[in-house]
């Protein structure tokens, strides 16, 4: 499913100043050689993003067991991390495919030998689509799925592929919703898209799919009802295509970000045991591998309040106090270019040395390279210039993209964690 040798070769890449926060003594060494020196996190400059090895492994295991018990397949969204080393860990744990969002991301995954890819997007770029067609023809083991949400999209794909490729491109009809993102807005429009795909000599109707997370942002009764209604409509669309005989011998129904995968199983799992075409339900949850201390820690079905085997946050930011310019304010050396902020500000958790921060401490704003930490009282001795804080982060999808290389620590709760791996990202 992935080229193990290609992934392992990343450990032989040379380190340099382009790798943010790595100590200067690592420059010119391979990642493998540097790690053999047993570096500690205190050797890295701040700010720095870390992953926790034990927590990553736990999250991968939790999700693998959860999907197996639910009877669905998992094609985690690889855009979350764009890290082949983590993709391999996920695939080795039984994931069915890797999901991606752009043609270039698909090329990265193919460069590392990923054999089954879901592009959760339409592909009407002629350069990218013709590359996919050539890749399908030259690699019989390669499976590829992309989406379409309009008849115009299907016709454009058919036009681009008219004189290219032998194997048809598998296309999933994307169903959207009012005020959502992409996706056909009505069942009637979606049915027309499916019929157009089935009639194309260069395409094959592979299933139906969409993203329910665009329709709700919480677990209120209204939000959950909106998601359930959408998923029921998606199931009905699949049954329509099945009844019309538009599929081949297999179809997929794919949904599920990292917020409502329980509802996807609840509303769609019955499709896997019907009397029609052989059907697999495919989840695309991607954030689970790192989870977080913010948005997903509240909304995910796999939190301590909702399950006995929860996900845990495996990513943290580390930043240093660089200024105490006025009472009740500390400035940290981390900002928008270092840590995510679109789904909540970083949350101060502890001072290096294992001291838990006062609960009233709060990051209220970020500049490009600074964080504003408001404190409940002016106590400079408790948080002096030079103190290093561990920060809880929200939304892994906008965390990994800020780092070319991410250190993995053995235990993010220890006083000075041992760095045991380096994760390469491709953004």
C-alpha positions as CSV (number, residue, x, y, z in Angstrom):
1,X,0.0,0.0,0.0
2,X,3.0,2.3,0.4
3,X,6.7,2.2,-0.5
4,X,8.3,1.3,2.8
5,X,11.9,1.8,1.5
6,X,10.9,5.3,0.2
7,X,9.5,6.3,3.6
8,X,12.5,4.9,5.5
9,X,14.8,6.8,3.1
10,X,13.5,10.0,4.7
11,X,15.7,9.2,7.8
12,X,18.8,9.6,5.6
13,X,17.9,13.1,4.4
14,X,20.3,15.8,5.6
15,X,19.3,18.4,8.1
16,X,20.0,22.1,7.9
17,X,18.9,25.6,8.9
18,X,15.8,25.3,6.7
19,X,14.4,23.0,9.3
20,X,13.0,25.3,11.9
21,X,14.0,25.0,15.5
22,X,16.5,22.2,15.1
23,X,19.8,22.7,16.9
24,X,22.7,23.9,14.8
25,X,24.7,20.8,15.7
26,X,22.3,18.8,13.6
27,X,23.1,20.6,10.4
28,X,24.8,18.4,7.9
29,X,23.8,15.2,9.7
30,X,21.2,12.8,8.5
31,X,18.0,12.6,10.6
32,X,19.1,9.1,11.5
33,X,22.5,10.2,12.7
34,X,21.2,13.1,14.7
35,X,18.6,11.0,16.5
36,X,21.3,8.5,17.4
37,X,22.8,11.2,19.7
38,X,19.7,11.1,21.8
39,X,18.8,14.8,21.6
40,X,16.6,16.4,24.2
41,X,13.9,18.9,23.5
42,X,15.7,21.6,25.5
43,X,18.4,21.6,22.7
44,X,15.8,22.9,20.2
45,X,15.1,26.6,19.9
46,X,11.6,27.9,20.6
47,X,9.0,28.0,19.2
48,X,8.7,24.4,18.3
49,X,5.9,22.0,17.5
50,X,6.2,18.4,18.8
51,X,4.3,15.1,18.4
52,X,4.1,12.5,21.2
53,X,5.1,9.0,20.0
54,X,3.0,7.1,22.5
55,X,0.0,9.2,22.0
56,X,0.2,9.0,18.2
57,X,0.4,5.2,18.4
58,X,-2.6,5.1,20.8
59,X,-4.7,7.3,18.5
60,X,-3.9,5.1,15.5
61,X,-4.8,2.0,17.5
62,X,-8.0,3.5,18.9
63,X,-9.3,4.5,15.4
64,X,-8.3,1.2,13.8
65,X,-10.3,-0.7,16.5
66,X,-13.2,1.7,16.3
67,X,-13.6,1.4,12.6
68,X,-13.2,-2.4,12.6
69,X,-15.9,-2.7,15.2
70,X,-18.2,-0.4,13.3
71,X,-17.7,-2.4,10.1
72,X,-16.5,0.5,8.0
73,X,-13.3,1.3,6.1
74,X,-11.0,4.2,6.9
75,X,-9.3,6.4,4.3
76,X,-7.8,9.1,6.5
77,X,-7.4,12.6,5.0
78,X,-3.7,12.8,4.4
79,X,-3.8,16.6,3.9
80,X,-4.0,16.9,7.7
81,X,-0.4,15.9,8.1
82,X,1.1,15.5,4.5
83,X,3.5,13.2,6.3
84,X,4.3,9.9,4.5
85,X,5.8,8.5,7.8
86,X,2.4,8.9,9.5
87,X,0.5,7.7,6.4
88,X,2.6,4.5,6.6
89,X,1.7,4.1,10.3
90,X,-2.0,4.5,9.4
91,X,-1.9,2.2,6.5
92,X,0.0,-0.5,8.5
93,X,-2.8,-0.3,11.0
94,X,-5.3,-1.3,8.3
95,X,-6.4,1.9,6.6
96,X,-8.0,1.2,3.2
97,X,-6.7,4.3,1.4
98,X,-5.3,7.7,1.9
99,X,-7.6,10.7,1.1
100,X,-6.1,13.9,-0.4
101,X,-7.4,17.3,-1.6
102,X,-5.4,18.4,-4.6
103,X,-3.8,16.8,-7.7
104,X,-0.3,17.8,-6.4
105,X,-1.0,16.0,-3.1
106,X,-1.9,12.9,-5.1
107,X,1.4,13.1,-6.9
108,X,3.3,13.3,-3.5
109,X,1.4,10.2,-2.3
110,X,2.2,8.3,-5.5
111,X,5.9,9.3,-5.2
112,X,5.8,7.3,-1.9
113,X,4.0,4.4,-3.5
114,X,0.5,4.9,-2.0
115,X,-1.6,2.4,-4.0
116,X,-5.2,3.6,-3.3
117,X,-6.1,7.3,-3.2
118,X,-9.3,9.1,-2.8
119,X,-9.2,12.7,-4.1
120,X,-12.0,14.4,-2.1
121,X,-12.4,17.0,-4.8
122,X,-13.2,17.5,-8.4
123,X,-10.2,17.2,-10.8
124,X,-10.6,19.3,-13.9
125,X,-7.0,20.5,-14.2
126,X,-5.9,19.0,-17.6
127,X,-2.3,18.6,-16.5
128,X,-3.2,16.8,-13.3
129,X,-6.0,14.7,-14.8
130,X,-3.9,13.5,-17.7
131,X,-1.1,12.6,-15.3
132,X,-3.6,10.5,-13.3
133,X,-4.8,8.8,-16.5
134,X,-1.2,7.9,-17.4
135,X,-0.5,6.7,-13.9
136,X,-3.5,4.4,-14.0
137,X,-2.4,3.0,-17.3
138,X,1.2,2.4,-16.3
139,X,0.4,1.0,-12.8
140,X,-2.4,-1.6,-12.8
141,X,-2.2,-1.8,-9.0
142,X,-3.1,1.9,-8.6
143,X,-6.7,2.7,-7.5
144,X,-7.9,6.3,-7.8
145,X,-11.2,8.0,-7.0
146,X,-12.2,11.6,-7.5
147,X,-15.4,13.6,-7.1
148,X,-17.8,15.5,-9.4
149,X,-20.8,17.6,-8.3
150,X,-22.1,18.9,-11.7
151,X,-22.8,17.7,-15.2
152,X,-20.5,20.4,-16.4
153,X,-17.6,18.9,-14.3
154,X,-18.3,15.4,-15.8
155,X,-18.3,16.8,-19.3
156,X,-15.1,18.7,-18.7
157,X,-13.4,15.6,-17.4
158,X,-14.6,13.5,-20.4
159,X,-13.3,16.2,-22.8
160,X,-9.9,16.3,-21.1
161,X,-9.6,12.5,-21.1
162,X,-11.0,11.9,-24.6
163,X,-7.6,11.1,-26.2
164,X,-5.8,10.0,-23.1
165,X,-5.6,6.7,-21.1
166,X,-7.2,3.3,-21.3
167,X,-8.5,2.7,-17.8
168,X,-11.6,4.7,-16.9
169,X,-11.3,7.2,-14.0
170,X,-13.5,6.3,-11.0
171,X,-15.7,9.2,-10.0
172,X,-17.8,9.6,-6.9
173,X,-20.9,11.9,-7.0
174,X,-20.5,14.6,-4.4
175,X,-23.7,15.7,-2.6
176,X,-23.6,19.0,-0.8
177,X,-26.1,21.0,1.2
178,X,-27.4,24.5,1.6
179,X,-24.7,26.9,2.7
180,X,-22.2,24.0,2.5
181,X,-19.1,23.8,0.4
182,X,-18.9,22.0,-2.9
183,X,-21.4,19.3,-3.8
184,X,-24.7,19.1,-5.8
185,X,-27.3,21.1,-3.9
186,X,-30.3,18.8,-4.7
187,X,-30.8,15.1,-5.2
188,X,-32.1,15.7,-8.7
189,X,-28.9,17.5,-9.6
190,X,-26.8,14.7,-8.1
191,X,-28.8,12.0,-10.0
192,X,-28.1,13.8,-13.3
193,X,-24.4,13.9,-12.4
194,X,-24.4,10.1,-11.8
195,X,-26.1,9.4,-15.0
196,X,-23.6,11.6,-16.9
197,X,-20.7,9.7,-15.4
198,X,-22.2,6.3,-16.2
199,X,-22.7,7.4,-19.8
200,X,-19.1,8.6,-20.2
201,X,-16.7,6.2,-22.0
202,X,-13.8,7.6,-20.0
203,X,-15.3,7.6,-16.5
204,X,-16.9,5.0,-14.1
205,X,-19.5,5.7,-11.4
206,X,-17.8,4.6,-8.2
207,X,-20.2,5.8,-5.5
208,X,-21.5,8.8,-3.6
209,X,-19.9,11.0,-1.0
210,X,-19.7,14.3,0.7
211,X,-18.6,16.2,3.8
212,X,-21.2,16.5,6.6
213,X,-18.9,18.7,8.6
214,X,-19.7,21.7,6.4
215,X,-23.3,21.6,7.7
216,X,-22.7,21.8,11.4
217,X,-20.0,23.0,13.8
218,X,-21.2,21.7,17.1
219,X,-23.2,18.8,18.8
220,X,-26.3,20.8,19.4
221,X,-29.6,19.0,18.7
222,X,-30.1,21.1,15.6
223,X,-26.5,20.5,14.4
224,X,-26.8,16.7,14.9
225,X,-30.2,16.7,13.1
226,X,-28.7,18.5,10.1
227,X,-26.0,16.0,9.8
228,X,-28.3,13.0,10.1
229,X,-30.7,14.5,7.5
230,X,-27.8,15.0,5.1
231,X,-26.5,11.4,5.6
232,X,-29.9,10.0,5.0
233,X,-30.1,11.9,1.7
234,X,-26.7,10.6,0.8
235,X,-27.9,7.0,1.5
236,X,-31.0,7.5,-0.7
237,X,-28.9,8.8,-3.5
238,X,-26.7,5.7,-3.4
239,X,-29.9,3.5,-3.5
240,X,-31.1,5.4,-6.5
241,X,-27.9,4.7,-8.5
242,X,-28.0,1.1,-7.4
243,X,-31.6,0.6,-8.5
244,X,-30.8,2.1,-11.9
245,X,-27.9,-0.3,-12.4
246,X,-25.4,2.5,-12.8
247,X,-22.6,0.9,-10.8
248,X,-20.3,-1.9,-11.7
249,X,-19.8,-4.7,-9.2
250,X,-18.7,-2.4,-6.3
251,X,-19.5,1.0,-4.9
252,X,-18.4,3.2,-2.0
253,X,-20.3,5.6,0.1
254,X,-17.9,8.0,1.7
255,X,-18.3,10.7,4.4
256,X,-17.0,11.4,7.8
257,X,-14.6,14.1,8.9
258,X,-13.3,13.9,12.5
259,X,-16.3,15.3,14.2
260,X,-19.3,13.2,13.3
261,X,-18.0,9.8,12.3
262,X,-20.3,8.1,14.8
263,X,-23.3,9.6,12.9
264,X,-21.9,8.3,9.6
265,X,-21.8,4.8,11.0
266,X,-25.3,5.2,12.5
267,X,-26.9,6.4,9.3
268,X,-24.9,4.6,6.6
269,X,-23.7,1.3,7.9
270,X,-26.8,-0.6,6.8
271,X,-25.8,0.0,3.2
272,X,-23.0,-2.5,3.6
273,X,-25.5,-5.4,4.1
274,X,-28.1,-4.6,1.5
275,X,-29.2,-6.8,-1.4
276,X,-27.8,-4.6,-4.1
277,X,-24.3,-3.8,-5.3
278,X,-21.5,-4.7,-2.9
279,X,-21.0,-1.5,-0.9
280,X,-18.3,-0.2,1.5
281,X,-18.8,2.8,3.8
282,X,-15.6,4.7,3.8
283,X,-14.7,7.3,6.6
284,X,-12.2,10.0,5.8
285,X,-11.4,11.2,9.3
286,X,-7.9,12.6,9.3
287,X,-7.4,14.7,12.4
288,X,-7.6,11.7,14.8
289,X,-3.9,10.8,14.3
290,X,-2.8,13.9,16.3
291,X,-6.2,14.9,17.7
292,X,-6.0,18.2,19.7
293,X,-6.7,20.1,22.9
294,X,-9.3,22.4,21.2
295,X,-12.0,21.9,18.6
296,X,-11.8,18.1,18.2
297,X,-11.3,17.5,21.9
298,X,-14.8,18.9,22.3
299,X,-16.7,17.7,19.3
300,X,-15.3,14.3,18.5
301,X,-17.3,11.2,19.5
302,X,-14.0,9.7,20.7
303,X,-13.5,12.0,23.7
304,X,-13.4,10.8,27.4
305,X,-17.0,12.0,27.9
306,X,-18.3,9.8,25.1
307,X,-16.1,6.6,25.1
308,X,-13.9,4.5,27.4
309,X,-11.1,4.4,24.8
310,X,-10.7,8.1,23.8
311,X,-8.3,9.8,21.5
312,X,-5.7,12.0,23.1
313,X,-3.9,15.1,22.0
314,X,-0.5,14.2,20.5
315,X,0.6,17.6,19.4
316,X,1.9,20.5,21.5
317,X,3.5,23.8,21.0
318,X,6.4,25.1,23.0
319,X,7.1,28.8,23.4
320,X,9.3,31.0,25.5
321,X,8.5,34.2,27.4
322,X,10.5,37.0,25.8
323,X,8.9,40.0,27.4
324,X,6.9,41.1,30.5
325,X,6.2,44.7,29.3
326,X,3.3,45.4,31.7
327,X,1.5,43.8,34.6
328,X,-0.6,40.8,33.8
329,X,1.0,40.3,30.3
330,X,3.7,38.0,28.9
331,X,4.8,37.9,25.3
332,X,5.8,34.5,23.9
333,X,8.0,33.9,20.9
334,X,5.4,32.0,18.9
335,X,2.7,33.3,16.6
336,X,0.6,32.7,13.5
337,X,3.5,31.3,11.5
338,X,4.2,28.6,14.1
339,X,0.9,27.4,15.6
340,X,-2.8,27.0,14.5
341,X,-5.3,29.6,15.5
342,X,-8.3,29.3,13.2
343,X,-10.2,27.0,15.5
344,X,-9.1,28.5,18.8
345,X,-6.0,30.0,20.4
346,X,-3.2,28.0,21.9
347,X,-3.9,27.0,25.5
348,X,-1.1,27.4,28.1
349,X,-0.8,24.1,30.0
350,X,2.4,24.0,31.9
351,X,5.8,25.5,32.4
352,X,8.8,23.3,31.4
353,X,9.8,21.6,34.6
354,X,6.2,20.2,34.9
355,X,4.7,23.2,36.8
356,X,1.0,23.5,35.9
357,X,0.0,27.0,35.0
358,X,-2.7,29.0,36.8
359,X,-6.1,28.3,35.1
360,X,-6.6,32.0,34.5
361,X,-3.7,32.2,32.1
362,X,-5.0,32.7,28.5
363,X,-3.5,33.4,25.1
364,X,-5.8,36.2,23.8
365,X,-4.1,37.1,20.5
366,X,-1.4,36.1,18.0
367,X,0.8,38.3,15.8
368,X,3.1,36.7,13.2
369,X,5.7,35.8,15.7
370,X,4.3,36.7,19.1
371,X,1.6,35.4,21.4
372,X,-0.2,37.6,24.0
373,X,-0.5,35.7,27.2
374,X,-2.7,37.3,29.8
375,X,-2.2,36.4,33.4
376,X,-4.6,36.6,36.3
377,X,-2.1,38.5,38.5
378,X,1.2,40.3,38.1
379,X,3.7,37.8,39.4
380,X,6.8,38.1,37.4
381,X,8.6,35.6,39.5
382,X,6.1,32.9,38.6
383,X,6.6,33.4,34.8
384,X,9.8,35.3,34.2
385,X,11.5,36.1,30.9
386,X,13.0,32.9,29.6
387,X,10.4,30.5,31.0
388,X,9.2,27.9,28.5
389,X,5.6,26.9,28.2
390,X,3.9,23.9,26.8
391,X,0.8,24.9,24.8
392,X,-2.3,22.8,23.9
393,X,-3.3,23.4,20.2
394,X,-6.5,23.3,18.3
395,X,-7.0,21.9,14.7
396,X,-4.1,19.7,13.4
397,X,-5.0,20.6,9.8
398,X,-3.5,24.0,10.2
399,X,-0.6,22.9,12.5
400,X,1.5,20.6,10.4
401,X,1.6,22.9,7.4
402,X,3.8,25.4,9.3
403,X,6.6,22.9,9.8
404,X,8.9,21.1,7.3
405,X,10.2,18.8,10.1
406,X,8.5,18.0,13.4
407,X,10.3,16.4,16.3
408,X,8.6,13.4,17.9
409,X,9.2,13.1,21.7
410,X,8.9,10.1,23.9
411,X,6.8,11.7,26.6
412,X,5.5,15.2,26.3
413,X,4.7,15.3,30.0
414,X,8.3,14.8,31.1
415,X,10.6,17.6,32.3
416,X,12.8,17.4,29.2
417,X,11.5,15.0,26.6
418,X,13.8,12.8,24.6
419,X,13.4,13.4,20.8
420,X,13.0,10.0,19.2
421,X,12.0,10.8,15.6
422,X,11.7,13.6,13.0
423,X,8.5,13.7,10.8
424,X,9.0,15.2,7.4
425,X,6.0,17.1,5.9
426,X,5.3,17.9,2.3
427,X,3.3,21.1,1.9
